[in-house]
């Protein structure tokens, strides 16, 4: 899923607002620095997701026989390969 920069910014503001309203959370850094870190984390996750999606799609495309995107078989393979790649990449990525 692709999110616009504006949506990512809105999410980062929402997360920071949530943290501001939680009495159990206390932070000592400037709120803008924290919001920037939240923004960076969201963008990093989205990049990782795009990478994994591309790997999974290529893996499905290289099957011996053609599998139609959107078919039940394609969906099952996509989920299976996605979980495998996600587990593999989570070991490598922080």
Buried (B, 14 or more C-beta within 10 A) or exposed (E): EEEEEEEBBEBBBEBBEEBEEEEEEEEEEEEEEBBBEBBEEBBEEBEBBEEBBEBBBEBBEEEEEEBEEEEEEBEEBBEEBBEBBBEEBEEEEE
